[in-house]
Amino acid sequence: MRELLILYGSQTGCAEEVAESLFRNASRLRFSVHLSSLDHFDIKQLLYSRLAIFVCSTTGQGDPPSNMRKFWKFIMRRNLPADSLTQLHFAVIGLGDSSYPKYNFVAKKLFRRLSQLSANQLLPPILADDQHQLGADAALDEAVPKLWWSIKSLFPLPGHLTEIPSSQLLPPKYKINILDNQLSKEPVQEVSDAPKPISDSVTTTSPSSSSPFLSRLISNDRITSQDHFQDVRLIRLDITDSNIRYQPGDVAYLRPQNSSENVSHFLSLLSLNGDQQISIQPHSGQTLPSSLASVTTWKELATNHLDLSAVPRRYFFELLSHFSQSDLEKEKLLEFCSPEGQDERFAYCNRVRRSSLEVLTEFTQTTPHIHTDYVLDLLPPLQPRAFSIASSQSNDDKVIELLVAVVNYKTKLSAPRLGVCSNWLANMQPSSHCIVPLWTDKGTLRFPKDGEPCILIGPGTGVAPFRSFIQHRESLGYHSNLLVFGNRNKDGDFLCGDEWQSLSSAGKLTLLTAFSRDQEEKYYVWNAMADNSDLMWRWLQDLHSFIFIAGNAKRMPDDVRSCFVKIFKDKLDVSSAEAEECVQRLESEGRYQLECW
């Protein structure tokens, strides 16, 4: 039997989505495929496997995703025999963002490690860059066909079999059954294992993605002025009896819900009764995600599991084309899912951030004919959202605080683009029934545990992890912190400004600010650093400070880095290349760290 392993490490769901696409490709080639996250795979089976494709992303400072950490620790063991994987043929696909210093670091290192263990490479590592105009598809469209050609040449199809053509619909991932045509007479919570009262959520183990804690919303306060364009909230969540222990730099993961308007619209488009009970059964070799109940209702499924606002990827159009009853719509769908139509698909979807729900609305001769078994194939799962924790348990061990920028912006489409999680939170009113499922995990920043001086550069909501860190250090009596904060207006969005100014006045914080729109010429955090280069140099040279940077990944990290390079160049009177080496040395020592998005 021709067997293939497809193993992924995914933090936000992108690598998992690519792995599922490869699974469908392999199924058409008649492979017997095992698809799994790396940490759910029995790594010992790798010793006996002949063919594997690894798909992985990189997080933070070159760290593996949370669902491949155990695998990573094992595969990097130095005592593994050098000939451990001589029988294995493999490929590695990395998903990354070239704006990060550790671009595709995990994929590159995994490729080298598998080669060191004598595994046989099918191709050089395939490195996809999210910064490309077409995203990861740009690299995948070019490299994946070459990968399948290489695999087919080594593991040819038996003579009595033929490939499954693309015109033939593959079986769905799950079988959805209507339960005896009965309508649920119980609340959705009882059918779906949705949030129950906080008193039922006491746990003796740490919450996780498979078992989140059901926290209660304590407060939801806007901390930008009412006339400011950006709505930023300080969210406080009750974690009493949760067994959650977090440190500065840690991250809270929240499971959001789709808006009731979008849910109702989706159910209407597919003529689904929201209260109808259904059962969801995985096909052979598959398992249900921990967040998906085996018995639920259509409404609960659409509310908590389906990502109705996701910008659709290529497979969405391919699958949708199989249900079309219109030649015109079918032709357009097939064009969107072809390599030749990727530019038009990008303009139709990505550039204006058109959602899957909006596409379903527009294809009126196709959507009503979607077979319900394929709903979970058509729409990706609603992913948890990660937020840097903005509080310290040294202040209150029963509370987590988050800084949340509410996503609401316009494109060429008439309706504004609304962030699913941020708007869900913003619309909540504190009450005993207002429940937010959450768990925590290690973030990418590794703060020093003692009182060593730190330069903290956090424009906008990038200040969140530094608020946690500063609060924690305050409780220990450490005050060697230089905070560089930036935003648009001092009166409009000086996030937690009263706290920073109070600490600064008390001599417990060195504070630099940059408000880009408070003067005629725009003024950013790197401008404030350059204007205070003597101060920055004293913290760098005399105090040997750690440097931490958090915030938007577009321009800020590069401009801040360039400023540091210039400070080293001017103060040491060295060349630009030598100054760059100074910053690189700080990075290699873990004294220059970023968390950007």
C-alpha positions as CSV (number, residue, x, y, z in Angstrom):
1,M,0.0,0.0,0.0
2,R,1.2,3.5,-0.9
3,E,1.2,5.3,2.4
4,L,1.8,9.0,3.0
5,L,2.2,11.0,6.2
6,I,1.1,14.6,6.2
7,L,2.2,16.2,9.5
8,Y,1.7,19.8,10.4
9,G,2.6,22.4,13.1
10,S,0.2,25.3,13.0
11,Q,-0.4,28.2,15.4
12,T,-3.2,30.1,13.6
13,G,-4.6,27.4,11.3
14,C,-2.7,28.3,8.1
15,A,-0.3,25.4,8.1
16,E,-3.2,23.0,8.9
17,E,-5.1,24.4,5.9
18,V,-2.2,23.7,3.6
19,A,-1.8,20.2,5.0
20,E,-5.5,19.5,4.3
21,S,-5.0,20.7,0.7
22,L,-2.2,18.3,0.4
23,F,-4.4,15.6,1.9
24,R,-6.9,16.1,-0.9
25,N,-4.2,16.1,-3.5
26,A,-2.8,12.8,-2.2
27,S,-6.3,11.3,-2.0
28,R,-6.8,11.9,-5.7
29,L,-3.5,10.1,-6.3
30,R,-4.8,7.1,-4.4
31,F,-2.5,7.3,-1.5
32,S,-3.5,6.0,1.9
33,V,-3.0,9.3,3.9
34,H,-2.5,9.9,7.6
35,L,-3.1,13.6,8.4
36,S,-2.1,14.8,11.9
37,S,-0.6,17.6,13.9
38,L,2.9,16.7,14.9
39,D,2.3,16.4,18.6
40,H,-0.7,14.1,18.0
41,F,1.4,11.7,15.9
42,D,3.3,8.8,17.4
43,I,6.8,9.9,16.4
44,K,8.1,6.3,16.7
45,Q,6.1,5.5,13.6
46,L,8.4,7.8,11.7
47,L,11.1,5.1,12.0
48,Y,9.0,2.8,9.8
49,S,7.5,5.3,7.4
50,R,8.7,5.7,3.8
51,L,7.1,9.0,2.8
52,A,6.2,12.2,4.7
53,I,5.4,15.8,4.1
54,F,5.9,18.3,6.9
55,V,4.1,21.6,6.9
56,C,5.0,24.1,9.7
57,S,5.0,27.7,10.6
58,T,7.3,29.7,12.8
59,T,6.3,31.7,15.8
60,G,8.0,34.5,17.8
61,Q,11.8,34.2,18.1
62,G,12.1,31.2,15.8
63,D,9.9,29.0,18.0
64,P,7.8,26.0,16.8
65,P,4.0,26.2,17.0
66,S,2.3,24.9,20.1
67,N,1.1,21.7,18.5
68,M,4.6,20.6,17.5
69,R,6.6,21.4,20.6
70,K,6.9,17.8,21.8
71,F,7.9,16.6,18.4
72,W,10.5,19.4,18.1
73,K,12.0,18.6,21.5
74,F,12.3,14.9,20.5
75,I,13.6,15.3,16.9
76,M,16.3,17.7,18.1
77,R,17.7,15.3,20.7
78,R,21.4,14.9,20.1
79,N,21.5,11.2,21.0
80,L,19.3,10.1,18.0
81,P,21.3,7.8,15.7
82,A,22.5,9.5,12.5
83,D,20.9,6.8,10.4
84,S,17.5,6.9,12.1
85,L,15.5,7.8,9.0
86,T,17.4,6.3,6.1
87,Q,14.1,4.8,4.8
88,L,12.2,8.1,4.8
89,H,11.6,10.3,1.8
90,F,10.4,13.7,2.9
91,A,9.6,17.3,2.0
92,V,9.2,20.3,4.2
93,I,6.9,23.2,3.5
94,G,7.4,26.4,5.6
95,L,4.8,29.2,6.1
96,G,6.4,32.4,7.2
97,D,6.6,36.2,6.9
98,S,9.8,37.7,5.6
99,S,9.3,40.8,7.7
100,Y,10.4,38.8,10.7
101,P,14.1,38.2,11.4
102,K,13.5,34.4,11.9
103,Y,11.7,34.0,8.6
104,N,10.7,30.3,8.2
105,F,13.3,29.4,10.8
106,V,11.5,26.2,12.0
107,A,11.0,24.8,8.5
108,K,14.7,25.4,7.6
109,K,15.9,23.9,10.8
110,L,13.6,20.9,10.5
111,F,14.8,20.3,7.0
112,R,18.4,20.3,8.1
113,R,17.7,18.0,11.1
114,L,15.8,15.4,9.0
115,S,18.7,15.4,6.5
116,Q,21.2,14.9,9.5
117,L,19.1,11.8,10.4
118,S,19.7,10.4,6.9
119,A,16.2,11.1,5.6
120,N,16.0,11.5,1.8
121,Q,14.9,14.9,0.6
122,L,12.4,15.0,-2.3
123,L,12.9,18.8,-2.9
124,P,14.7,21.7,-1.2
125,P,12.5,23.2,1.5
126,I,9.5,25.0,0.1
127,L,9.3,28.4,1.8
128,A,6.1,30.4,1.4
129,D,6.1,34.1,2.3
130,D,3.0,35.8,3.5
131,Q,4.5,39.2,2.4
132,H,4.0,38.2,-1.2
133,Q,1.1,39.9,-2.9
134,L,-0.5,36.5,-3.5
135,G,0.5,35.2,0.0
136,A,1.6,31.6,0.5
137,D,0.0,30.5,-2.8
138,A,2.7,32.2,-4.8
139,A,5.4,29.7,-3.6
140,L,3.0,26.8,-3.3
141,D,1.6,27.1,-6.8
142,E,5.1,26.8,-8.2
143,A,6.6,24.1,-5.9
144,V,3.8,21.7,-5.0
145,P,3.3,20.3,-8.6
146,K,7.0,19.6,-8.6
147,L,6.7,17.8,-5.3
148,W,3.9,15.6,-6.6
149,W,5.9,14.8,-9.7
150,S,8.8,13.7,-7.5
151,I,6.6,11.6,-5.3
152,K,4.8,9.9,-8.2
153,S,8.2,9.0,-9.8
154,L,9.3,7.2,-6.6
155,F,5.9,5.8,-5.7
156,P,4.0,5.3,-9.0
157,L,0.3,4.5,-9.1
158,P,-0.4,0.7,-9.5
159,G,-1.3,-0.2,-13.0
160,H,-4.9,-1.1,-12.2
161,L,-5.6,2.3,-10.7
162,T,-6.1,5.7,-12.1
163,E,-6.0,9.2,-10.5
164,I,-9.3,10.6,-9.3
165,P,-10.0,13.5,-11.7
166,S,-10.6,17.0,-10.3
167,S,-14.1,17.0,-11.8
168,Q,-15.1,14.2,-9.3
169,L,-16.1,15.3,-5.8
170,L,-14.1,13.8,-3.0
171,P,-15.9,12.5,0.1
172,P,-16.5,15.0,2.9
173,K,-14.4,15.0,6.0
174,Y,-17.5,14.4,8.2
175,K,-20.9,12.9,7.9
176,I,-23.7,15.2,9.2
177,N,-26.9,13.5,10.2
178,I,-30.3,15.0,11.0
179,L,-31.4,13.5,14.3
180,D,-34.9,12.1,13.7
181,N,-36.2,15.4,12.4
182,Q,-36.6,16.5,16.0
183,L,-36.3,20.1,16.9
184,S,-34.2,20.8,20.0
185,K,-36.4,21.9,22.9
186,E,-33.4,22.6,25.1
187,P,-31.2,25.7,25.0
188,V,-28.2,25.5,22.6
189,Q,-25.9,25.3,25.6
190,E,-27.3,21.9,26.6
191,V,-27.0,20.5,23.1
192,S,-23.5,21.7,22.3
193,D,-21.6,21.8,25.6
194,A,-21.4,25.5,25.1
195,P,-20.5,27.8,28.1
196,K,-22.1,26.8,31.4
197,P,-22.1,28.9,34.6
198,I,-18.7,29.8,36.1
199,S,-19.4,27.7,39.2
200,D,-19.3,24.6,37.0
201,S,-15.9,25.6,35.5
202,V,-13.7,24.9,38.6
203,T,-10.7,22.8,37.4
204,T,-7.7,21.2,38.9
205,T,-5.7,21.2,35.6
206,S,-4.6,24.2,33.5
207,P,-7.1,25.1,30.8
208,S,-6.1,24.4,27.2
209,S,-7.4,24.6,23.7
210,S,-9.2,21.3,24.2
211,S,-10.6,22.4,27.6
212,P,-10.8,26.2,27.8
213,F,-11.8,28.0,31.0
214,L,-15.2,29.8,30.9
215,S,-14.2,33.2,32.2
216,R,-16.7,35.9,33.2
217,L,-16.5,39.4,31.7
218,I,-15.9,41.8,34.6
219,S,-15.6,45.1,32.7
220,N,-15.3,46.3,29.1
221,D,-14.0,49.9,29.0
222,R,-13.2,52.1,26.1
223,I,-9.8,53.7,26.8
224,T,-9.6,55.9,23.6
225,S,-11.6,59.1,23.5
226,Q,-15.1,58.9,22.1
227,D,-14.2,61.1,19.1
228,H,-11.1,59.1,18.2
229,F,-11.4,56.9,15.1
230,Q,-9.9,53.8,16.9
231,D,-11.9,52.1,19.6
232,V,-9.6,50.3,22.0
233,R,-11.0,48.4,25.0
234,L,-9.5,47.4,28.3
235,I,-11.1,44.0,28.9
236,R,-11.0,42.4,32.4
237,L,-11.8,38.7,32.7
238,D,-12.5,36.8,35.9
239,I,-10.3,33.6,36.2
240,T,-11.2,32.6,39.7
241,D,-10.8,28.9,40.3
242,S,-9.3,28.5,36.8
243,N,-5.9,27.2,37.9
244,I,-4.4,29.6,35.4
245,R,-0.9,30.9,36.2
246,Y,0.7,33.3,33.8
247,Q,3.9,35.3,33.5
248,P,4.7,38.6,31.8
249,G,4.9,38.0,28.0
250,D,2.3,35.2,28.1
251,V,-0.7,35.1,25.7
252,A,-4.4,34.6,26.3
253,Y,-6.3,32.6,23.6
254,L,-10.0,33.4,23.3
255,R,-12.7,31.4,21.4
256,P,-14.9,34.0,19.8
257,Q,-18.4,33.8,18.3
258,N,-19.8,34.9,15.0
259,S,-22.4,37.8,15.2
260,S,-26.0,36.7,15.4
261,E,-26.7,38.7,12.1
262,N,-24.1,36.7,10.2
263,V,-25.3,33.4,11.7
264,S,-28.9,34.1,10.8
265,H,-27.9,35.1,7.3
266,F,-25.8,31.9,6.8
267,L,-28.7,29.7,8.0
268,S,-31.1,31.5,5.6
269,L,-28.8,31.1,2.6
270,L,-28.6,27.3,3.1
271,S,-32.2,27.0,4.3
272,L,-31.1,25.5,7.6
273,N,-33.3,25.4,10.7
274,G,-31.0,26.7,13.4
275,D,-32.6,24.7,16.2
276,Q,-32.4,21.4,14.3
277,Q,-30.3,18.9,16.2
278,I,-27.5,17.2,14.1
279,S,-24.8,14.7,14.8
280,I,-21.3,15.0,13.2
281,Q,-19.4,11.8,12.6
282,P,-15.8,11.8,11.3
283,H,-14.9,9.4,8.4
284,S,-12.5,6.6,9.0
285,G,-9.0,7.8,10.1
286,Q,-10.3,11.3,11.1
287,T,-11.2,12.7,14.5
288,L,-13.4,15.5,15.6
289,P,-11.7,18.7,16.7
290,S,-11.9,19.2,20.5
291,S,-13.9,22.4,19.9
292,L,-16.6,20.6,17.9
293,A,-19.4,18.7,19.7
294,S,-20.5,15.5,18.1
295,V,-24.2,16.4,18.8
296,T,-25.1,20.0,18.3
297,T,-27.5,22.3,16.3
298,W,-27.0,24.2,13.1
299,K,-27.1,27.5,15.0
300,E,-24.5,26.4,17.5
301,L,-22.2,25.1,14.6
302,A,-22.5,28.4,12.7
303,T,-22.1,30.5,15.9
304,N,-19.0,28.8,17.4
305,H,-17.2,26.7,14.8
306,L,-17.6,28.0,11.2
307,D,-15.5,31.0,10.2
308,L,-18.1,33.0,8.2
309,S,-15.9,36.0,7.9
310,A,-12.8,34.3,6.5
311,V,-11.5,35.5,3.1
312,P,-12.0,32.3,1.0
313,R,-9.1,30.5,-0.4
314,R,-8.8,28.6,-3.6
315,Y,-10.4,25.3,-2.4
316,F,-13.5,27.2,-1.4
317,F,-14.2,28.0,-5.0
318,E,-13.2,24.6,-6.3
319,L,-15.6,22.9,-3.9
320,L,-18.4,25.4,-4.5
321,S,-18.2,24.8,-8.2
322,H,-19.3,21.2,-7.7
323,F,-22.7,22.4,-6.5
324,S,-23.4,25.1,-9.0
325,Q,-26.5,24.8,-11.1
326,S,-25.5,27.8,-13.3
327,D,-23.1,27.5,-16.2
328,L,-22.1,31.1,-15.8
329,E,-21.4,30.8,-12.0
330,K,-19.6,27.5,-12.4
331,E,-17.3,29.0,-15.1
332,K,-16.5,31.9,-12.8
333,L,-15.8,29.6,-9.8
334,L,-13.5,27.4,-11.8
335,E,-11.7,30.4,-13.0
336,F,-11.1,31.6,-9.5
337,C,-9.7,28.2,-8.4
338,S,-7.3,28.0,-11.4
339,P,-3.7,29.1,-11.3
340,E,-4.4,31.4,-14.2
341,G,-7.2,33.1,-12.2
342,Q,-5.3,33.8,-9.1
343,D,-4.8,37.5,-9.8
344,E,-8.6,37.9,-10.4
345,R,-9.3,35.9,-7.3
346,F,-7.0,38.1,-5.3
347,A,-8.7,41.3,-6.6
348,Y,-12.2,39.8,-5.9
349,C,-11.4,38.5,-2.4
350,N,-8.1,39.5,-0.8
351,R,-7.7,43.1,-1.8
352,V,-11.2,44.1,-0.5
353,R,-11.3,41.4,2.2
354,R,-14.5,39.9,0.9
355,S,-15.8,37.2,3.3
356,S,-16.9,33.6,2.5
357,L,-20.4,34.6,3.6
358,E,-20.5,37.5,1.1
359,V,-19.3,35.2,-1.7
360,L,-22.1,32.7,-0.8
361,T,-24.6,35.5,-0.9
362,E,-23.4,36.6,-4.4
363,F,-23.5,33.1,-6.0
364,T,-27.3,32.8,-5.9
365,Q,-27.5,29.8,-8.3
366,T,-24.9,27.8,-6.4
367,T,-25.3,28.3,-2.6
368,P,-28.8,26.9,-2.2
369,H,-27.5,23.6,-3.6
370,I,-24.6,23.0,-1.3
371,H,-24.8,19.6,0.3
372,T,-24.8,20.0,4.1
373,D,-22.2,17.2,4.5
374,Y,-19.7,19.6,2.9
375,V,-20.3,22.6,5.2
376,L,-17.3,21.8,7.3
377,D,-15.1,21.3,4.2
378,L,-16.3,24.5,2.7
379,L,-15.8,26.8,5.6
380,P,-12.7,26.8,7.8
381,P,-13.0,26.4,11.6
382,L,-13.3,29.6,13.6
383,Q,-9.8,30.0,15.0
384,P,-9.0,31.2,18.6
385,R,-7.6,34.7,18.8
386,A,-4.4,35.5,20.7
387,F,-3.9,38.6,22.8
388,S,-0.8,39.6,24.8
389,I,-1.8,39.7,28.5
390,A,-1.8,43.2,29.8
391,S,-1.8,42.6,33.5
392,S,0.2,40.9,36.2
393,Q,-1.0,38.3,38.7
394,S,1.2,40.1,41.3
395,N,-1.6,42.7,41.2
396,D,-4.6,40.4,41.1
397,D,-4.2,36.7,40.6
398,K,-8.0,36.3,39.8
399,V,-8.0,38.6,36.7
400,I,-6.6,38.7,33.2
401,E,-6.6,42.1,31.4
402,L,-6.4,42.6,27.7
403,L,-6.0,45.6,25.4
404,V,-8.2,45.0,22.4
405,A,-8.3,47.3,19.3
406,V,-11.7,46.9,17.8
407,V,-11.3,46.1,14.0
408,N,-13.7,48.1,11.9
409,Y,-12.6,49.6,8.6
410,K,-13.8,50.3,5.1
411,T,-12.7,48.9,1.7
412,K,-14.4,49.3,-1.7
413,L,-17.2,47.1,-0.5
414,S,-20.2,48.9,1.0
415,A,-20.3,47.1,4.3
416,P,-17.4,47.8,6.8
417,R,-15.0,45.0,7.6
418,L,-15.5,43.9,11.2
419,G,-13.1,41.8,13.2
420,V,-14.9,38.8,14.6
421,C,-13.3,38.6,18.0
422,S,-12.8,42.3,18.8
423,N,-16.4,43.2,17.9
424,W,-17.7,40.2,19.8
425,L,-15.9,41.5,22.9
426,A,-16.8,45.1,22.3
427,N,-20.5,44.3,22.2
428,M,-20.4,42.4,25.4
429,Q,-21.9,43.8,28.6
430,P,-20.6,42.5,31.9
431,S,-22.9,40.0,33.6
432,S,-22.8,36.6,35.1
433,H,-24.0,35.1,31.8
434,C,-21.3,36.9,29.7
435,I,-18.8,34.1,29.2
436,V,-15.5,34.1,27.4
437,P,-13.8,30.7,26.8
438,L,-10.0,31.1,27.2
439,W,-6.7,29.5,28.0
440,T,-3.1,30.8,28.2
441,D,0.2,29.9,26.7
442,K,3.8,31.1,26.6
443,G,4.3,34.2,24.4
444,T,7.3,34.9,22.2
445,L,9.0,37.5,24.5
446,R,11.4,36.2,27.2
447,F,11.8,38.8,29.8
448,P,14.7,38.7,32.4
449,K,13.6,37.5,35.8
450,D,15.7,39.9,37.8
451,G,16.0,43.7,37.7
452,E,18.1,44.1,34.6
453,P,17.4,47.3,32.7
454,C,15.0,47.0,29.8
455,I,14.1,49.2,26.8
456,L,10.4,48.6,26.0
457,I,9.2,49.9,22.6
458,G,5.4,49.4,22.3
459,P,3.4,51.7,20.1
460,G,-0.4,51.2,20.2
461,T,-1.7,47.9,21.7
462,G,1.9,46.7,21.4
463,V,2.3,48.2,24.9
464,A,0.1,45.3,26.3
465,P,2.9,42.9,27.3
466,F,5.0,45.7,28.7
467,R,2.1,46.8,31.0
468,S,2.2,43.2,32.4
469,F,6.0,43.3,32.7
470,I,6.1,46.7,34.4
471,Q,3.4,45.8,36.8
472,H,5.2,42.6,37.7
473,R,8.5,44.5,38.2
474,E,6.8,47.1,40.3
475,S,5.7,44.4,42.7
476,L,9.3,43.3,43.0
477,G,10.7,46.9,43.5
478,Y,12.5,46.9,40.1
479,H,12.2,50.2,38.2
480,S,14.9,50.1,35.5
481,N,12.4,50.3,32.6
482,L,12.5,52.7,29.7
483,L,9.2,52.7,27.8
484,V,8.9,54.2,24.4
485,F,5.2,54.6,23.5
486,G,3.6,55.9,20.4
487,N,0.2,56.5,18.9
488,R,-1.7,59.2,17.0
489,N,-2.8,61.7,19.6
490,K,-2.0,62.3,23.2
491,D,-5.6,63.2,24.0
492,G,-7.1,60.5,21.8
493,D,-5.2,57.3,22.3
494,F,-2.5,57.5,24.9
495,L,-3.2,54.0,26.1
496,C,-2.9,53.6,29.9
497,G,-1.3,57.1,29.8
498,D,-2.2,58.0,33.4
499,E,-0.4,54.9,34.6
500,W,2.8,55.7,32.7
501,Q,2.8,59.4,33.7
502,S,2.2,58.5,37.3
503,L,5.1,56.0,37.4
504,S,7.3,58.5,35.5
505,S,6.5,61.3,37.9
506,A,7.4,59.0,40.8
507,G,10.8,58.2,39.2
508,K,9.8,54.6,38.6
509,L,9.7,54.7,34.8
510,T,11.7,56.5,32.1
511,L,9.1,57.5,29.5
512,L,9.4,58.7,25.9
513,T,6.3,59.3,23.8
514,A,5.6,59.9,20.1
515,F,2.2,61.1,18.9
516,S,2.3,61.1,15.2
517,R,-0.6,63.5,14.5
518,D,-0.1,66.0,17.2
519,Q,2.1,68.2,15.0
520,E,2.4,69.1,11.4
521,E,5.1,66.6,10.6
522,K,4.4,62.9,11.6
523,Y,6.5,61.8,14.6
524,Y,7.0,58.1,15.4
525,V,8.7,56.0,18.1
526,W,11.9,55.8,16.1
527,N,11.9,59.6,15.8
528,A,11.6,59.9,19.6
529,M,14.5,57.5,20.0
530,A,16.7,59.4,17.5
531,D,15.9,62.7,19.3
532,N,16.9,61.1,22.6
533,S,19.9,59.2,21.2
534,D,22.1,60.2,24.2
535,L,19.6,58.7,26.6
536,M,19.2,55.6,24.5
537,W,23.0,55.2,24.3
538,R,23.3,55.4,28.1
539,W,20.7,52.6,28.5
540,L,22.5,50.6,25.8
541,Q,26.1,51.1,26.6
542,D,26.2,51.9,30.4
543,L,23.2,49.9,31.6
544,H,23.5,47.0,29.1
545,S,19.7,46.9,28.6
546,F,17.6,44.3,27.1
547,I,15.5,45.5,24.1
548,F,11.9,44.4,23.6
549,I,9.7,45.6,20.6
550,A,6.0,44.8,20.2
551,G,3.4,46.1,17.8
552,N,2.4,46.3,14.2
553,A,4.8,44.5,11.8
554,K,4.5,46.7,8.8
555,R,7.1,49.5,9.1
556,M,7.8,49.8,12.8
557,P,10.2,46.9,13.5
558,D,12.5,47.8,10.6
559,D,12.5,51.6,11.4
560,V,13.2,50.9,15.0
561,R,16.1,48.5,14.1
562,S,17.5,51.1,11.7
563,C,17.4,53.7,14.5
564,F,19.4,51.4,16.8
565,V,21.9,50.7,14.0
566,K,22.4,54.4,13.5
567,I,22.8,55.0,17.3
568,F,25.6,52.3,17.4
569,K,27.2,53.8,14.2
570,D,27.2,57.3,15.5
571,K,28.2,56.6,19.1
572,L,30.9,54.1,18.3
573,D,32.1,55.8,15.1
574,V,31.9,52.6,13.1
575,S,30.6,51.6,9.7
576,S,27.0,50.7,9.0
577,A,28.0,47.0,8.6
578,E,29.8,47.0,12.0
579,A,26.8,48.7,13.6
580,E,24.5,46.1,12.1
581,E,26.7,43.4,13.7
582,C,26.2,45.1,17.1
583,V,22.4,44.6,16.8
584,Q,22.8,41.1,15.5
585,R,24.9,40.3,18.5
586,L,22.1,41.5,20.8
587,E,19.7,39.3,18.9
588,S,21.9,36.2,19.2
589,E,22.2,36.8,22.9
590,G,18.4,37.1,23.3
591,R,18.8,40.8,24.3
592,Y,16.9,42.1,21.3
593,Q,13.4,40.5,20.9
594,L,10.3,41.2,18.9
595,E,6.6,40.3,19.1
596,C,4.9,41.8,16.0
597,W,1.8,41.1,14.1
